[in-house]
Amino acid sequence: METGQYQLALIDYYHSIRVDPQASYYCLRGNCFQKLKETKSALDDFNTAIQKAENDKNPKGAYYLDRGLVFAKLKKYQEAIIDFDESLIFLKP
């Protein structure tokens, strides 16, 4: 996807979150922010997704994985490892 398409997707996710603030929209918007190298915004959205996905194990594991990837890119390896471990707990069959 090109940068312009991520910008358009962000607009759609802002509208979706306003109407129905579910965890998956925050995660998807976080992924757009990550692609646009807006790391702080990506982390904020992944944090919100994790909070909102309280009892939903599968998506929550994916949200931890996504946040861990951001931490790894920031060279915050300890935080990345913690999130990767959390994701494995939630994604176990």
Buried (B, 14 or more C-beta within 10 A) or exposed (E): EEEEEBEEBBEEBEEBBEEEEBBBBBBBBBBBBBBBEBBEBBBBBBBBBBEBBEEBEEBBBBBBBBBBBBBBEEEBEEBBEBBBEBBEEBBEE
